[in-house]
């Protein structure tokens, strides 16, 4: 049985490469992630009816605390930090997907 010896650098590169493959998401996957988070925060809402281009607050009964919960869940589940100045960029599912695509890479 052969013995494989990996340098720390090679091992680190493999781990990073695996993590990046897991993290990279399509825009549709990101929309689904946001839907799942909303469903957890507001279980009475029917997230399957959400239209991607319409602002979430026009479609759902979300207050500012619910919105902050969405941002906190992104941080908790995916280690994605959204600065307060960027909150308006999370207005709709489409804008969430557009904004978050680079952060999932």
Buried (B, 14 or more C-beta within 10 A) or exposed (E): EEEEEEEEEEEEEEEEEEEEEEEEBEBEBBBBBBBEBBBEBBEEBEBEEBEBEEBBBEBBEBEEEBBEBBBEBBEEEBEBEBEEEEBEBBBBBBBBBBBBBEBBE
